[in-house]
Amino acid sequence: MSKAGSRMLEGARQALAYASGEADAADYGIHIPEKVDVKAIRKRQNLSQKVFAARFGLSVGRLRDWEQGRSEVDPSSRVLLTVIDREPAAVERALQRH
């Protein structure tokens, strides 16, 4: 596995531990943003809502709700969106069928 893939996998494990209440994010030296600008992240990828959602395994309806402020982005999704923003290719590789 690539270095970026290993880092992403470790981050996902940490996020899962945090989301399940097993650990505090600070225990791992990570920061989960309180807010993410979902629309800006998607626009930086130059993707429509439909394509962004399909590429990263998200519901178009949920994406639309986040972008329009109708629902809050949960901590695990903020982690995923942060990784998509910083390392979109790593997320795509991790989600590829083998």
N, C-alpha and C positions, 0 to 999 in steps of 0.2 A: 504494500500500500504506500502511496506517496506521502510525503511529509504533511502536505496540506490535508490530505484525506485522514491521516492519523489525528491531526489536530482537530479536525471537524468531528470525528468520531468521539474523541475524548470530550469535546465540548458538548456534544449531544448527550453523552453519559452523565456529565455533570448537570446539565439542564434537567434531565430526567430525575436525578436524585433530588434536585431542588424542587421540581414540580410535585414530586411524590411526598415531599416533606422530610425526606431522609437527611437532607443537608441544607445548609444555608449557602447561597451563592458565594458569599464572602469567604466561606470555608475553603473554597477552591481558588480564591484570588480572581474571580471573574466578576464582571459587572453586567447585569442585565438592565438595559435601558428602561426607564419608566415609561417612555413613550417612543414610538417610532413613526416616522412619516411614511406610511405604506405607499401612498401615491408617488411620492418622490423616489422611493426605492424602485418601484415598478417603472417609472419614467426613465430613471438612469439606465435601466436595462433595455429601454426603447421597445417595450412590449405592451400590447393591448391587455386588458384585464383577462380576457379569455385565454390568451397564449401564456401569460404569466402564471395564471392559476394552473393550467394544464402542465406547464413545464416543472412547476415546483410542488405539485400534488395538493393544491389548495382548491377549495370550493369558490367558484366565481361569485356566488351570493355572499359568502363570508368576506371575500376580498372587497366587494362593493360596500358591504356594511362597514368594514374598517375604514375604507377611504372616505366614506361619507359621514363618519363619526357616529353611526347608529349603534355600534358595539365596540367595546374595548378590546384591544389585542391582549390576549392572555400571555403570561410570562414565557411559556414554551414557544409560542408563535413569535414573540419578540426576539427570542434567541434565533429561531430559524430565519426570520427576516433580516436580522443583523448579519448572519452568515451569508445569506443571499446577496446582501448589499456589498459585502467585502470580498467574498469568494464564490461568486455564482457558479463558476465551472466546477468547483469542488462539490457543490450540492448536486449539480446535474450528474456528475460522475457517480456519486453515492446513490443516486436514485435510478441509475440505469439498470435494466434487466440484464442478467448474465445468463 
